[in-house]
């Protein structure tokens, strides 16, 4: 009897649900690993930027951001990280399905590369999420410098990340290369311990 292969989290055995660090009050940070996401890079082909934007808007109901912003569509979010380059993230098109759908719908307009097996995405929320990130991120996340919908490609404690703000409640998604997951997790949990943090599984 054969069974479908399932990808294993790079944080398997590390990101255990529970409460950690300071425990005298509500957790200052909530950490959730976003599992099973479809993740792909999208790069506009030469001379096709306008046609690509039109196709993305028609197919996915979202406009490609022209700078370092996140555009959230009904099924696919797109994060700008360079001229003519975006990171596409989707919970609706899980794992490799996103790259396949993008390649099919955007054929001839963009180069698509599946990143689902090579990235880890963590969601940080809570009243001290920004304080934790400030310990390692050389970017001002205050509302004036980093308003709702902002995104950045930067480093946290010498590890490359892509980070975007989801809403006005200090909730952030952080994408990093799978190979850095364990090191990043050690930094994150050490940095969040003083505020108390809770690891919460993603809801199905």
N, CA, C and O atoms as a DFTB+ gen file, in Angstrom:
816 C
 N C O
     1  1       0.849      -1.186       0.000
     2  2       0.000       0.000       0.000
     3  2       0.888       1.240       0.000
     4  3       1.779       1.369       0.840
     5  1       0.649       2.139      -0.929
     6  2       1.437       3.365      -1.005
     7  2       0.659       4.502      -0.376
     8  3      -0.570       4.468      -0.320
     9  1       1.369       5.499       0.092
    10  2       0.738       6.678       0.685
    11  2       1.426       7.916       0.154
    12  3       2.607       7.884      -0.191
    13  1       0.679       9.014       0.090
    14  2       1.233      10.260      -0.412
    15  2       2.306      10.774       0.535
    16  3       2.149      10.724       1.755
    17  1       3.389      11.264      -0.033
    18  2       4.448      11.825       0.779
    19  2       4.010      13.169       1.330
    20  3       3.397      13.966       0.620
    21  1       4.322      13.422       2.585
    22  2       4.004      14.693       3.205
    23  2       5.287      15.373       3.623
    24  3       6.184      14.742       4.183
    25  1       5.372      16.681       3.345
    26  2       6.565      17.416       3.716
    27  2       6.638      17.548       5.231
    28  3       5.615      17.680       5.903
    29  1       7.835      17.512       5.752
    30  2       8.052      17.599       7.185
    31  2       8.559      18.981       7.529
    32  3       9.453      19.504       6.865
    33  1       7.998      19.569       8.554
    34  2       8.423      20.888       8.986
    35  2       9.885      20.868       9.405
    36  3      10.347      19.917      10.038
    37  1      10.611      21.924       9.048
    38  2      11.999      22.044       9.484
    39  2      12.084      22.283      10.988
    40  3      13.150      22.140      11.587
    41  1      10.955      22.648      11.595
    42  2      10.904      22.897      13.037
    43  2      10.272      21.736      13.801
    44  3       9.926      21.872      14.974
    45  1      10.127      20.617      13.141
    46  2       9.543      19.445      13.786
    47  2      10.363      19.071      15.020
    48  3      11.574      18.867      14.936
    49  1       9.690      18.985      16.157
    50  2      10.386      18.677      17.395
    51  2      10.868      19.896      18.152
    52  3      11.237      19.792      19.322
    53  1      10.872      21.060      17.498
    54  2      11.292      22.300      18.143
    55  2      10.101      23.189      18.480
    56  3       9.972      23.663      19.609
    57  1       9.236      23.412      17.504
    58  2       8.089      24.307      17.688
    59  2       6.939      23.543      18.353
    60  3       5.916      23.265      17.727
    61  1       7.126      23.217      19.610
    62  2       6.115      22.461      20.349
    63  2       5.072      23.414      20.926
    64  3       5.437      24.398      21.571
    65  1       3.795      23.149      20.712
    66  2       2.753      24.014      21.264
    67  2       2.883      24.141      22.780
    68  3       3.175      23.163      23.469
    69  1       2.668      25.343      23.289
    70  2       2.734      25.560      24.725
    71  2       3.157      26.966      25.073
    72  3       3.405      27.796      24.198
    73  1       3.234      27.220      26.353
    74  2       3.596      28.526      26.889
    75  2       5.025      28.459      27.423
    76  3       5.393      27.497      28.097
    77  1       5.837      29.489      27.119
    78  2       7.250      29.476      27.480
    79  2       7.684      30.849      27.979
    80  3       7.003      31.851      27.759
    81  1       8.821      30.877      28.649
    82  2       9.356      32.140      29.135
    83  2       8.521      32.699      30.268
    84  3       7.885      31.948      31.007
    85  1       8.521      34.016      30.409
    86  2       7.771      34.699      31.462
    87  2       6.310      34.254      31.448
    88  3       5.676      34.226      30.393
    89  1       5.780      33.907      32.620
    90  2       4.433      33.357      32.656
    91  2       3.530      34.045      33.672
    92  3       2.513      33.482      34.078
    93  1       3.894      35.264      34.086
    94  2       3.111      35.965      35.104
    95  2       1.967      36.781      34.513
    96  3       1.179      37.366      35.256
    97  1       1.865      36.828      33.195
    98  2       0.799      37.582      32.545
    99  2       0.489      36.928      31.208
   100  3       1.031      35.873      30.882
   101  1      -0.388      37.563      30.436
   102  2      -0.691      37.045      29.110
   103  2       0.571      37.035      28.244
   104  3       1.430      37.899      28.418
   105  1       0.707      36.087      27.322
   106  2       1.924      36.047      26.492
   107  2       2.097      37.321      25.680
   108  3       1.147      37.843      25.098
   109  1       3.326      37.805      25.654
   110  2       3.604      39.013      24.877
   111  2       3.728      38.745      23.404
   112  3       3.575      39.646      22.579
   113  1       4.013      37.475      23.068
   114  2       4.208      37.093      21.674
   115  2       3.542      35.746      21.428
   116  3       3.636      34.835      22.250
   117  1       2.876      35.632      20.300
   118  2       2.298      34.365      19.864
   119  2       2.992      33.973      18.561
   120  3       3.067      34.767      17.624
   121  1       3.495      32.746      18.515
   122  2       4.241      32.262      17.357
   123  2       3.484      31.098      16.722
   124  3       3.109      30.145      17.405
   125  1       3.268      31.183      15.430
   126  2       2.589      30.121      14.694
   127  2       3.365      29.809      13.430
   128  3       3.672      30.708      12.647
   129  1       3.681      28.553      13.228
   130  2       4.296      28.168      11.957
   131  2       3.188      27.939      10.932
   132  3       2.235      27.203      11.190
   133  1       3.319      28.565       9.789
   134  2       2.337      28.417       8.729
   135  2       2.770      27.240       7.846
   136  3       3.685      27.361       7.031
   137  1       2.110      26.132       8.021
   138  2       2.522      24.906       7.347
   139  2       1.694      24.666       6.089
   140  3       0.547      25.102       5.992
   141  1       2.294      23.967       5.128
   142  2       1.587      23.574       3.918
   143  2       1.311      24.693       2.946
   144  3       0.523      24.518       2.016
   145  1       1.935      25.837       3.134
   146  2       1.701      26.954       2.222
   147  2       2.270      26.674       0.844
   148  3       3.268      25.969       0.700
   149  1       1.622      27.235      -0.162
   150  2       2.227      27.310      -1.478
   151  2       3.077      28.565      -1.525
   152  3       2.595      29.650      -1.201
   153  1       4.333      28.433      -1.922
   154  2       5.257      29.573      -1.981
   155  2       6.008      29.499      -3.301
   156  3       6.519      28.443      -3.674
   157  1       6.074      30.618      -4.003
   158  2       6.772      30.630      -5.283
   159  2       7.296      32.033      -5.567
   160  3       6.701      33.025      -5.146
   161  1       8.403      32.107      -6.278
   162  2       8.875      33.405      -6.744
   163  2       8.343      33.645      -8.148
   164  3       8.220      32.724      -8.955
   165  1       8.029      34.912      -8.419
   166  2       7.492      35.334      -9.711
   167  2       8.386      36.442     -10.237
   168  3       8.575      37.451      -9.557
   169  1       8.936      36.278     -11.426
   170  2       9.801      37.292     -12.038
   171  2       9.259      37.643     -13.423
   172  3       9.128      36.777     -14.288
   173  1       8.953      38.897     -13.617
   174  2       8.404      39.344     -14.895
   175  2       9.429      39.158     -16.006
   176  3      10.611      39.453     -15.830
   177  1       8.971      38.672     -17.140
   178  2       9.859      38.555     -18.289
   179  2       9.993      39.903     -18.985
   180  3       9.133      40.775     -18.857
   181  1      11.063      40.051     -19.705
   182  2      11.390      41.336     -20.323
   183  2      10.244      41.837     -21.199
   184  3       9.770      41.128     -22.087
   185  1       9.807      43.064     -20.937
   186  2       8.763      43.690     -21.725
   187  2       7.363      43.191     -21.424
   188  3       6.419      43.549     -22.128
   189  1       7.207      42.368     -20.387
   190  2       5.899      41.760     -20.104
   191  2       5.276      42.269     -18.794
   192  3       4.267      41.723     -18.349
   193  1       5.851      43.288     -18.178
   194  2       5.391      43.728     -16.862
   195  2       3.920      44.141     -16.871
   196  3       3.154      43.729     -15.999
   197  1       3.529      44.937     -17.835
   198  2       2.142      45.420     -17.891
   199  2       1.172      44.267     -18.133
   200  3       0.131      44.178     -17.484
   201  1       1.518      43.389     -19.067
   202  2       0.657      42.248     -19.365
   203  2       0.589      41.299     -18.171
   204  3      -0.455      40.698     -17.914
   205  1       1.696      41.162     -17.442
   206  2       1.718      40.304     -16.262
   207  2       0.793      40.848     -15.183
   208  3       0.019      40.099     -14.586
   209  1       0.871      42.141     -14.935
   210  2       0.018      42.748     -13.917
   211  2      -1.457      42.570     -14.270
   212  3      -2.286      42.300     -13.401
   213  1      -1.769      42.724     -15.539
   214  2      -3.156      42.559     -15.988
   215  2      -3.621      41.118     -15.787
   216  3      -4.746      40.877     -15.350
   217  1      -2.750      40.166     -16.108
   218  2      -3.113      38.756     -15.973
   219  2      -3.280      38.364     -14.514
   220  3      -4.192      37.609     -14.176
   221  1      -2.408      38.868     -13.646
   222  2      -2.498      38.558     -12.223
   223  2      -3.784      39.136     -11.636
   224  3      -4.476      38.474     -10.862
   225  1      -4.096      40.372     -12.009
   226  2      -5.315      41.008     -11.507
   227  2      -6.558      40.254     -11.960
   228  3      -7.499      40.074     -11.187
   229  1      -6.559      39.815     -13.211
   230  2      -7.713      39.109     -13.754
   231  2      -7.864      37.718     -13.150
   232  3      -8.974      37.279     -12.850
   233  1      -6.751      37.039     -12.975
   234  2      -6.784      35.647     -12.515
   235  2      -6.903      35.508     -11.005
   236  3      -7.645      34.662     -10.505
   237  1      -6.160      36.354     -10.278
   238  2      -6.081      36.181      -8.826
   239  2      -6.733      37.316      -8.033
   240  3      -6.763      37.274      -6.803
   241  1      -7.247      38.313      -8.721
   242  2      -7.963      39.386      -8.040
   243  2      -7.096      40.260      -7.170
   244  3      -7.552      40.763      -6.144
   245  1      -5.845      40.450      -7.567
   246  2      -4.926      41.271      -6.793
   247  2      -3.933      41.922      -7.750
   248  3      -3.532      41.310      -8.740
   249  1      -3.535      43.159      -7.459
   250  2      -2.563      43.859      -8.302
   251  2      -1.160      43.638      -7.765
   252  3      -0.943      43.626      -6.553
   253  1      -0.223      43.464      -8.664
   254  2       1.164      43.296      -8.243
   255  2       1.673      44.587      -7.601
   256  3       1.577      45.649      -8.215
   257  1       2.214      44.521      -6.379
   258  2       2.778      45.736      -5.777
   259  2       3.997      46.193      -6.557
   260  3       4.809      45.380      -6.998
   261  1       4.118      47.512      -6.724
   262  2       5.222      48.057      -7.513
   263  2       6.475      48.304      -6.684
   264  3       7.519      48.667      -7.225
   265  1       6.371      48.106      -5.368
   266  2       7.532      48.292      -4.490
   267  2       7.459      47.271      -3.358
   268  3       6.767      46.259      -3.470
   269  1       8.170      47.540      -2.275
   270  2       8.207      46.592      -1.162
   271  2       6.917      46.691      -0.336
   272  3       6.876      47.315       0.724
   273  1       5.894      46.067      -0.853
   274  2       4.585      46.030      -0.203
   275  2       4.022      44.619      -0.321
   276  3       4.497      43.815      -1.123
   277  1       3.015      44.331       0.475
   278  2       2.294      43.076       0.337
   279  2       0.896      43.392      -0.150
   280  3       0.213      44.254       0.403
   281  1       0.473      42.687      -1.189
   282  2      -0.879      42.814      -1.725
   283  2      -1.594      41.500      -1.444
   284  3      -1.201      40.454      -1.960
   285  1      -2.646      41.553      -0.625
   286  2      -3.351      40.343      -0.229
   287  2      -4.594      40.138      -1.083
   288  3      -5.523      40.944      -1.053
   289  1      -4.599      39.056      -1.840
   290  2      -5.743      38.698      -2.652
   291  2      -6.589      37.652      -1.968
   292  3      -6.230      37.184      -0.887
   293  1      -7.707      37.271      -2.569
   294  2      -8.574      36.271      -1.955
   295  2      -7.925      34.906      -1.792
   296  3      -8.256      34.170      -0.862
   297  1      -7.001      34.557      -2.688
   298  2      -6.342      33.254      -2.600
   299  2      -4.821      33.334      -2.583
   300  3      -4.153      32.437      -2.069
   301  1      -4.277      34.408      -3.145
   302  2      -2.830      34.539      -3.269
   303  2      -2.400      35.925      -2.805
   304  3      -3.001      36.930      -3.184
   305  1      -1.359      35.971      -1.984
   306  2      -0.740      37.237      -1.596
   307  2       0.580      37.365      -2.333
   308  3       1.279      36.378      -2.562
   309  1       0.911      38.591      -2.699
   310  2       2.155      38.841      -3.426
   311  2       2.952      39.912      -2.703
   312  3       2.440      40.982      -2.373
   313  1       4.234      39.591      -2.463
   314  2       5.117      40.489      -1.731
   315  2       6.222      40.945      -2.671
   316  3       6.982      40.124      -3.185
   317  1       6.315      42.251      -2.898
   318  2       7.372      42.771      -3.758
   319  2       8.699      42.782      -3.032
   320  3       8.779      43.209      -1.881
   321  1       9.748      42.311      -3.704
   322  2      11.060      42.320      -3.053
   323  2      12.180      42.783      -3.979
   324  3      13.349      42.752      -3.595
   325  1      11.840      43.209      -5.184
   326  2      12.835      43.721      -6.115
   327  2      12.140      44.132      -7.396
   328  3      10.988      43.758      -7.614
   329  1      12.804      44.888      -8.245
   330  2      12.174      45.315      -9.508
   331  2      11.700      44.114     -10.323
   332  3      12.503      43.277     -10.736
   333  1      10.391      44.037     -10.550
   334  2       9.836      42.949     -11.349
   335  2       9.893      41.597     -10.692
   336  3       9.835      40.576     -11.377
   337  1      10.006      41.559      -9.351
   338  2      10.114      40.285      -8.636
   339  2       9.183      40.275      -7.418
   340  3       9.070      41.262      -6.690
   341  1       8.530      39.142      -7.223
   342  2       7.584      39.012      -6.122
   343  2       7.672      37.618      -5.508
   344  3       8.064      36.653      -6.164
   345  1       7.299      37.539      -4.242
   346  2       7.113      36.266      -3.576
   347  2       5.611      36.046      -3.472
   348  3       4.897      36.871      -2.902
   349  1       5.133      34.939      -4.020
   350  2       3.710      34.593      -3.963
   351  2       3.501      33.572      -2.846
   352  3       4.248      32.601      -2.730
   353  1       2.473      33.804      -2.027
   354  2       2.183      32.934      -0.894
   355  2       0.696      32.616      -0.890
   356  3      -0.136      33.505      -1.070
   357  1       0.367      31.352      -0.686
   358  2      -1.044      30.961      -0.714
   359  2      -1.326      29.787       0.209
   360  3      -0.571      28.816       0.250
   361  1      -2.431      29.891       0.953
   362  2      -2.917      28.751       1.730
   363  2      -3.915      27.954       0.903
   364  3      -4.158      26.781       1.184
   365  1      -4.496      28.584      -0.115
   366  2      -5.492      27.908      -0.963
   367  2      -4.831      26.947      -1.934
   368  3      -5.321      25.839      -2.152
   369  1      -3.703      27.377      -2.525
   370  2      -2.928      26.520      -3.419
   371  2      -1.748      25.978      -2.606
   372  3      -0.685      26.597      -2.553
   373  1      -1.945      24.836      -1.984
   374  2      -0.960      24.322      -1.036
   375  2       0.265      23.749      -1.734
   376  3       0.194      23.214      -2.841
   377  1       1.395      23.884      -1.038
   378  2       2.653      23.287      -1.494
   379  2       2.936      23.603      -2.968
   380  3       2.888      24.768      -3.363
   381  1       3.229      22.589      -3.781
   382  2       3.632      22.832      -5.166
   383  2       2.486      23.291      -6.062
   384  3       2.728      23.729      -7.187
   385  1       1.243      23.199      -5.587
   386  2       0.095      23.566      -6.420
   387  2       0.135      25.026      -6.831
   388  3      -0.326      25.370      -7.919
   389  1       0.676      25.889      -5.988
   390  2       0.731      27.310      -6.332
   391  2       1.631      27.544      -7.530
   392  3       1.231      28.215      -8.482
   393  1       2.839      27.001      -7.497
   394  2       3.766      27.200      -8.615
   395  2       3.189      26.640      -9.907
   396  3       3.348      27.242     -10.969
   397  1       2.521      25.496      -9.827
   398  2       1.922      24.918     -11.027
   399  2       0.830      25.825     -11.586
   400  3       0.749      26.032     -12.796
   401  1      -0.001      26.362     -10.710
   402  2      -1.088      27.228     -11.169
   403  2      -0.541      28.530     -11.749
   404  3      -1.016      28.997     -12.784
   405  1       0.442      29.109     -11.093
   406  2       1.053      30.335     -11.608
   407  2       1.696      30.109     -12.973
   408  3       1.534      30.919     -13.885
   409  1       2.425      29.007     -13.106
   410  2       3.094      28.707     -14.377
   411  2       2.080      28.509     -15.497
   412  3       2.321      28.898     -16.640
   413  1       0.958      27.909     -15.164
   414  2      -0.088      27.681     -16.166
   415  2      -0.788      28.983     -16.551
   416  3      -0.978      29.261     -17.735
   417  1      -1.170      29.777     -15.553
   418  2      -1.946      30.992     -15.812
   419  2      -1.093      32.136     -16.344
   420  3      -1.601      33.013     -17.044
   421  1       0.192      32.137     -16.022
   422  2       1.062      33.258     -16.401
   423  2       2.110      32.843     -17.428
   424  3       3.162      33.473     -17.540
   425  1       1.822      31.791     -18.170
   426  2       2.776      31.278     -19.152
   427  2       3.169      32.362     -20.153
   428  3       2.316      33.048     -20.716
   429  1       4.469      32.499     -20.361
   430  2       4.984      33.483     -21.297
   431  2       5.145      34.871     -20.721
   432  3       5.743      35.736     -21.362
   433  1       4.623      35.110     -19.518
   434  2       4.679      36.440     -18.916
   435  2       5.660      36.526     -17.751
   436  3       6.192      37.596     -17.452
   437  1       5.891      35.397     -17.100
   438  2       6.744      35.402     -15.914
   439  2       7.468      34.073     -15.765
   440  3       7.013      33.034     -16.245
   441  1       8.606      34.137     -15.089
   442  2       9.336      32.926     -14.713
   443  2       8.932      32.576     -13.287
   444  3       8.972      33.424     -12.395
   445  1       8.545      31.328     -13.079
   446  2       8.032      30.878     -11.790
   447  2       8.976      29.841     -11.201
   448  3       9.435      28.939     -11.901
   449  1       9.260      29.974      -9.917
   450  2      10.106      28.989      -9.233
   451  2       9.441      28.583      -7.925
   452  3       9.183      29.422      -7.063
   453  1       9.165      27.291      -7.785
   454  2       8.534      26.795      -6.559
   455  2       9.502      26.899      -5.390
   456  3      10.654      26.477      -5.490
   457  1       9.032      27.461      -4.281
   458  2       9.845      27.611      -3.080
   459  2       9.208      26.923      -1.866
   460  3       9.670      27.088      -0.737
   461  1       8.159      26.162      -2.106
   462  2       7.376      25.607      -1.000
   463  2       8.198      24.717      -0.075
   464  3       8.020      24.757       1.142
   465  1       9.082      23.927      -0.633
   466  2       9.885      23.035       0.197
   467  2      11.135      23.674       0.744
   468  3      11.837      23.070       1.554
   469  1      11.430      24.903       0.310
   470  2      12.680      25.533       0.707
   471  2      12.529      26.690       1.662
   472  3      13.523      27.310       2.040
   473  1      11.298      27.002       2.066
   474  2      11.073      28.137       2.962
   475  2      10.272      27.711       4.193
   476  3       9.446      26.800       4.138
   477  1      10.538      28.384       5.280
   478  2       9.730      28.285       6.493
   479  2       9.071      29.641       6.703
   480  3       9.713      30.680       6.552
   481  1       7.793      29.628       7.048
   482  2       7.075      30.885       7.301
   483  2       6.514      30.840       8.718
   484  3       5.791      29.914       9.088
   485  1       6.860      31.858       9.503
   486  2       6.373      31.992      10.866
   487  2       5.526      33.249      10.981
   488  3       5.837      34.272      10.371
   489  1       4.471      33.172      11.751
   490  2       3.639      34.343      12.033
   491  2       3.860      34.758      13.479
   492  3       3.693      33.958      14.399
   493  1       4.236      36.017      13.670
   494  2       4.421      36.591      14.997
   495  2       3.337      37.617      15.244
   496  3       3.093      38.492      14.412
   497  1       2.689      37.508      16.389
   498  2       1.677      38.479      16.773
   499  2       1.761      38.720      18.263
   500  3       2.530      38.064      18.965
   501  1       0.967      39.665      18.747
   502  2       0.981      39.974      20.169
   503  2       1.571      41.338      20.441
   504  3       2.226      41.913      19.572
   505  1       1.350      41.870      21.641
   506  2       1.762      43.233      21.961
   507  2       3.266      43.472      21.948
   508  3       3.705      44.618      21.856
   509  1       4.064      42.409      22.040
   510  2       5.518      42.589      22.046
   511  2       6.198      41.968      20.818
   512  3       7.414      41.782      20.812
   513  1       5.426      41.654      19.796
   514  2       6.023      41.091      18.578
   515  2       7.045      42.056      17.982
   516  3       8.134      41.649      17.578
   517  1       6.686      43.332      17.932
   518  2       7.606      44.333      17.370
   519  2       8.855      44.464      18.228
   520  3       9.953      44.624      17.695
   521  1       8.707      44.399      19.546
   522  2       9.866      44.506      20.440
   523  2      10.841      43.361      20.231
   524  3      12.057      43.556      20.260
   525  1      10.305      42.167      20.020
   526  2      11.168      41.012      19.777
   527  2      11.928      41.185      18.471
   528  3      13.140      40.976      18.419
   529  1      11.220      41.564      17.423
   530  2      11.860      41.737      16.121
   531  2      12.926      42.830      16.156
   532  3      13.947      42.734      15.475
   533  1      12.681      43.867      16.956
   534  2      13.635      44.975      17.039
   535  2      14.985      44.540      17.589
   536  3      15.987      45.228      17.390
   537  1      15.022      43.405      18.278
   538  2      16.296      42.919      18.824
   539  2      17.256      42.440      17.739
   540  3      18.468      42.398      17.949
   541  1      16.708      42.078      16.578
   542  2      17.597      41.555      15.543
   543  2      17.428      42.182      14.181
   544  3      18.258      41.973      13.297
   545  1      16.367      42.948      13.993
   546  2      16.054      43.511      12.680
   547  2      16.479      44.974      12.603
   548  3      16.007      45.783      13.402
   549  1      17.355      45.340      11.665
   550  2      17.823      46.730      11.575
   551  2      16.846      47.624      10.804
   552  3      17.263      48.455       9.997
   553  1      15.556      47.449      11.054
   554  2      14.514      48.206      10.366
   555  2      13.544      48.730      11.417
   556  3      13.179      48.008      12.345
   557  1      13.130      49.976      11.274
   558  2      12.142      50.567      12.169
   559  2      10.758      50.048      11.778
   560  3      10.282      50.307      10.672
   561  1      10.121      49.319      12.682
   562  2       8.795      48.774      12.410
   563  2       7.673      49.647      12.970
   564  3       6.512      49.237      12.985
   565  1       8.018      50.838      13.424
   566  2       6.996      51.765      13.895
   567  2       6.023      52.111      12.782
   568  3       6.380      52.037      11.606
   569  1       4.779      52.494      13.136
   570  2       3.742      52.719      12.124
   571  2       4.061      53.805      11.100
   572  3       3.564      53.748       9.975
   573  1       4.859      54.768      11.455
   574  2       5.211      55.806      10.482
   575  2       6.197      55.287       9.448
   576  3       6.057      55.561       8.256
   577  1       7.193      54.538       9.905
   578  2       8.220      54.024       8.998
   579  2       7.784      52.752       8.290
   580  3       8.236      52.461       7.182
   581  1       6.899      51.994       8.936
   582  2       6.509      50.686       8.404
   583  2       4.993      50.547       8.542
   584  3       4.515      49.783       9.381
   585  1       4.235      51.283       7.721
   586  2       2.775      51.259       7.845
   587  2       2.184      49.936       7.374
   588  3       2.867      49.099       6.783
   589  1       0.908      49.775       7.651
   590  2       0.189      48.562       7.283
   591  2       0.408      48.234       5.806
   592  3       0.293      49.101       4.940
   593  1       0.726      46.960       5.537
   594  2       0.964      46.523       4.162
   595  2       2.410      46.599       3.726
   596  3       2.744      46.242       2.596
   597  1       3.280      47.070       4.629
   598  2       4.696      47.173       4.275
   599  2       5.348      45.795       4.257
   600  3       4.891      44.859       4.912
   601  1       6.417      45.701       3.494
   602  2       7.211      44.479       3.418
   603  2       8.672      44.867       3.303
   604  3       8.997      45.967       2.855
   605  1       9.550      43.967       3.706
   606  2      10.976      44.257       3.623
   607  2      11.753      42.954       3.453
   608  3      11.381      41.916       4.000
   609  1      12.816      43.029       2.700
   610  2      13.801      41.953       2.618
   611  2      15.018      42.434       3.375
   612  3      15.631      43.435       3.004
   613  1      15.371      41.726       4.437
   614  2      16.430      42.221       5.315
   615  2      17.098      41.042       6.015
   616  3      17.055      39.910       5.532
   617  1      17.710      41.323       7.151
   618  2      18.342      40.282       7.956
   619  2      17.853      40.405       9.394
   620  3      17.577      41.503       9.878
   621  1      17.752      39.289      10.052
   622  2      17.488      39.246      11.484
   623  2      18.581      38.391      12.105
   624  3      18.701      37.201      11.813
   625  1      19.371      39.014      12.962
   626  2      20.488      38.315      13.590
   627  2      21.340      37.594      12.541
   628  3      21.690      36.425      12.701
   629  1      21.662      38.312      11.473
   630  2      22.529      37.837      10.388
   631  2      21.891      36.759       9.513
   632  3      22.594      36.101       8.746
   633  1      20.589      36.568       9.612
   634  2      19.886      35.587       8.780
   635  2      18.921      36.306       7.841
   636  3      18.111      37.123       8.279
   637  1      19.012      35.996       6.551
   638  2      18.162      36.652       5.575
   639  2      16.697      36.275       5.740
   640  3      16.363      35.101       5.900
   641  1      15.828      37.277       5.698
   642  2      14.396      37.052       5.849
   643  2      13.619      37.973       4.917
   644  3      14.133      38.991       4.452
   645  1      12.381      37.597       4.656
   646  2      11.389      38.485       4.064
   647  2      10.274      38.623       5.088
   648  3       9.759      37.627       5.596
   649  1       9.907      39.855       5.387
   650  2       8.934      40.125       6.439
   651  2       7.873      41.072       5.912
   652  3       8.178      42.032       5.204
   653  1       6.622      40.795       6.263
   654  2       5.540      41.709       5.870
   655  2       4.520      41.815       6.988
   656  3       4.303      40.868       7.743
   657  1       3.888      42.998       7.083
   658  2       2.892      43.235       8.125
   659  2       1.514      42.907       7.589
   660  3       1.126      43.347       6.507
   661  1       0.780      42.124       8.369
   662  2      -0.506      41.620       7.905
   663  2      -1.665      42.546       8.223
   664  3      -2.567      42.724       7.405
   665  1      -1.642      43.135       9.408
   666  2      -2.777      43.950       9.824
   667  2      -2.293      44.990      10.819
   668  3      -1.094      45.111      11.068
   669  1      -3.231      45.741      11.387
   670  2      -2.836      46.823      12.281
   671  2      -2.716      46.380      13.733
   672  3      -2.696      47.216      14.636
   673  1      -2.637      45.079      13.965
   674  2      -2.493      44.568      15.334
   675  2      -1.081      44.033      15.581
   676  3      -0.892      43.147      16.415
   677  1      -0.099      44.561      14.870
   678  2       1.288      44.113      15.000
   679  2       1.422      42.616      14.758
   680  3       1.971      41.887      15.584
   681  1       0.920      42.176      13.630
   682  2       1.036      40.782      13.223
   683  2       1.916      40.733      11.983
   684  3       1.675      41.452      11.013
   685  1       2.927      39.890      12.020
   686  2       3.916      39.836      10.936
   687  2       4.123      38.391      10.481
   688  3       4.108      37.460      11.287
   689  1       4.316      38.230       9.187
   690  2       4.766      36.953       8.643
   691  2       6.232      37.090       8.271
   692  3       6.658      38.114       7.736
   693  1       6.996      36.049       8.559
   694  2       8.430      36.043       8.275
   695  2       8.763      34.791       7.485
   696  3       8.516      33.677       7.946
   697  1       9.319      34.969       6.303
   698  2       9.749      33.844       5.472
   699  2      11.274      33.774       5.477
   700  3      11.949      34.790       5.310
   701  1      11.806      32.585       5.669
   702  2      13.248      32.404       5.653
   703  2      13.573      31.061       5.025
   704  3      12.715      30.184       4.922
   705  1      14.813      30.913       4.610
   706  2      15.217      29.648       4.010
   707  2      15.144      28.531       5.040
   708  3      15.504      28.706       6.204
   709  1      14.672      27.391       4.585
   710  2      14.468      26.237       5.465
   711  2      15.743      25.884       6.239
   712  3      15.673      25.491       7.403
   713  1      16.890      26.023       5.605
   714  2      18.149      25.649       6.250
   715  2      18.477      26.523       7.460
   716  3      19.296      26.143       8.297
   717  1      17.834      27.703       7.557
   718  2      18.083      28.615       8.670
   719  2      17.069      28.447       9.800
   720  3      17.172      29.112      10.831
   721  1      16.098      27.567       9.611
   722  2      14.969      27.488      10.535
   723  2      15.383      27.229      11.978
   724  3      14.907      27.905      12.890
   725  1      16.255      26.269      12.188
   726  2      16.638      25.918      13.557
   727  2      17.376      27.065      14.233
   728  3      17.117      27.373      15.396
   729  1      18.294      27.698      13.510
   730  2      19.047      28.823      14.081
   731  2      18.116      29.991      14.379
   732  3      18.237      30.648      15.413
   733  1      17.186      30.244      13.460
   734  2      16.250      31.343      13.678
   735  2      15.356      31.059      14.872
   736  3      15.066      31.960      15.659
   737  1      14.921      29.830      15.011
   738  2      14.048      29.476      16.120
   739  2      14.762      29.694      17.464
   740  3      14.151      30.177      18.417
   741  1      16.021      29.348      17.538
   742  2      16.772      29.570      18.773
   743  2      16.847      31.058      19.100
   744  3      16.667      31.466      20.247
   745  1      17.120      31.870      18.061
   746  2      17.173      33.317      18.294
   747  2      15.813      33.842      18.728
   748  3      15.723      34.615      19.682
   749  1      14.772      33.439      18.050
   750  2      13.424      33.935      18.324
   751  2      12.978      33.592      19.742
   752  3      12.483      34.458      20.463
   753  1      13.148      32.352      20.138
   754  2      12.666      31.946      21.456
   755  2      13.478      32.596      22.580
   756  3      12.933      32.928      23.633
   757  1      14.779      32.775      22.351
   758  2      15.602      33.463      23.358
   759  2      15.187      34.927      23.468
   760  3      15.160      35.485      24.565
   761  1      14.867      35.545      22.342
   762  2      14.497      36.958      22.332
   763  2      13.106      37.193      22.905
   764  3      12.840      38.251      23.476
   765  1      12.218      36.216      22.755
   766  2      10.832      36.374      23.204
   767  2      10.613      35.955      24.647
   768  3       9.568      36.255      25.223
   769  1      11.582      35.264      25.243
   770  2      11.379      34.681      26.567
   771  2      11.043      35.729      27.622
   772  3      10.229      35.463      28.507
   773  1      11.648      36.908      27.551
   774  2      11.412      37.913      28.599
   775  2       9.979      38.440      28.595
   776  3       9.503      38.947      29.611
   777  1       9.293      38.325      27.464
   778  2       7.913      38.788      27.371
   779  2       6.908      37.654      27.585
   780  3       5.713      37.895      27.758
   781  1       7.400      36.436      27.571
   782  2       6.522      35.277      27.584
   783  2       5.967      35.057      26.192
   784  3       5.437      35.982      25.579
   785  1       6.086      33.832      25.689
   786  2       5.578      33.563      24.352
   787  2       4.809      32.232      24.342
   788  3       5.051      31.339      25.154
   789  1       3.899      32.144      23.412
   790  2       3.099      30.940      23.257
   791  2       3.227      30.442      21.833
   792  3       3.101      31.214      20.882
   793  1       3.477      29.156      21.689
   794  2       3.528      28.511      20.379
   795  2       2.154      27.901      20.123
   796  3       1.689      27.044      20.874
   797  1       1.516      28.358      19.051
   798  2       0.155      27.939      18.752
   799  2       0.110      27.302      17.369
   800  3       0.556      27.926      16.406
   801  1      -0.414      26.082      17.233
   802  2      -0.538      25.465      15.901
   803  2      -1.484      26.268      15.033
   804  3      -2.429      26.886      15.525
   805  1      -1.223      26.254      13.747
   806  2      -2.112      26.932      12.818
   807  2      -3.430      26.199      12.729
   808  3      -3.468      24.971      12.665
   809  1      -4.504      26.954      12.726
   810  2      -5.823      26.341      12.630
   811  2      -6.061      25.804      11.223
   812  3      -5.682      26.436      10.237
   813  1      -6.685      24.646      11.138
   814  2      -6.962      24.039       9.837
   815  2      -8.037      24.840       9.116
   816  3      -8.418      24.495       7.997
